[in-house]
């Protein structure tokens, strides 16, 4: 199952942890691929990672939370806290 599909399924602790495990695996595979064949430094990696350091990952997740009012402007106002935090982590990957 694709990472975004797992994100869509997050509703409780169990599904959140499954998503986090998949996010970790996605980053691990991305780092492995980047070591053997680096992507352009001017765009995302082959697996779509915009932010590959802890600092940039956390900054992007934080920026998304501020810009979207923690997802309220993206339809997450009534979503479970598990889902909101999963989106927060996912946005650490993709948000610029």
C-alpha positions in Angstrom: 0.0 0.0 0.0 1.3 3.5 -0.8 2.3 5.8 2.0 -0.5 8.3 1.2 -3.1 5.5 1.2 -1.9 4.5 4.7 -2.2 8.2 5.8 -5.8 8.2 4.6 -6.5 5.3 6.9 -5.1 6.8 10.1 -7.8 7.0 12.8 -6.4 5.5 15.9 -3.2 4.5 17.7 -2.8 1.2 15.7 -3.2 2.8 12.3 -1.0 5.8 13.3 1.8 3.4 14.3 1.4 1.5 11.0 1.7 4.8 9.1 4.8 5.8 11.1 6.4 2.5 10.3 5.7 3.0 6.6 7.0 6.5 6.7 10.2 5.3 8.3 10.5 2.6 5.7 9.9 5.1 2.9 12.7 7.3 4.2 15.1 4.3 4.7 14.5 3.2 1.1 14.9 6.8 -0.1 18.2 7.3 1.7 19.5 4.0 0.3 18.5 5.0 -3.3 20.1 8.4 -2.8 23.4 6.9 -1.8 23.6 4.9 -5.0 22.1 7.4 -7.3 21.7 11.0 -5.9 18.8 13.2 -7.1 19.2 16.8 -8.2 19.8 19.1 -5.2 17.1 21.4 -6.7 14.1 19.2 -6.1 12.7 16.3 -4.2 14.4 12.9 -4.0 13.3 10.0 -6.0 10.7 9.1 -3.4 9.4 12.6 -3.0 11.3 13.7 0.1 11.7 17.5 0.1 13.3 17.5 3.6 15.9 14.9 4.4 17.5 16.3 7.6 15.8 16.3 11.0 16.0 20.1 11.0 14.4 20.6 7.6 11.8 17.9 8.3 10.7 19.5 11.6 10.7 23.0 10.1 8.5 21.9 7.2 6.1 20.0 9.5 5.9 23.1 11.8 5.4 25.5 8.8 2.5 23.3 7.5 0.9 23.3 11.0 1.1 27.1 11.2 0.0 27.7 7.6 -2.9 25.3 7.7 -3.9 25.9 11.3 -2.9 22.3 12.0 -5.0 21.1 9.0 -8.2 23.1 9.8 -7.9 24.9 6.4 -7.5 21.5 4.7 -10.6 19.8 6.1 -8.9 18.2 9.1 -10.8 20.3 11.7 -12.8 17.4 13.0 -10.2 14.6 12.3 -8.8 12.5 15.1 -5.6 13.7 16.8 -4.0 10.6 15.4 -4.8 11.6 11.9 -3.7 15.2 12.4 -0.4 14.1 13.8 0.1 11.6 10.9 -0.5 14.5 8.4 1.9 16.6 10.4 4.6 14.0 9.9 3.8 13.4 6.3 4.0 17.2 5.7 7.5 17.0 7.2 8.4 14.9 4.1 6.7 17.0 1.4 6.1 20.6 2.6 8.3 23.3 1.2 
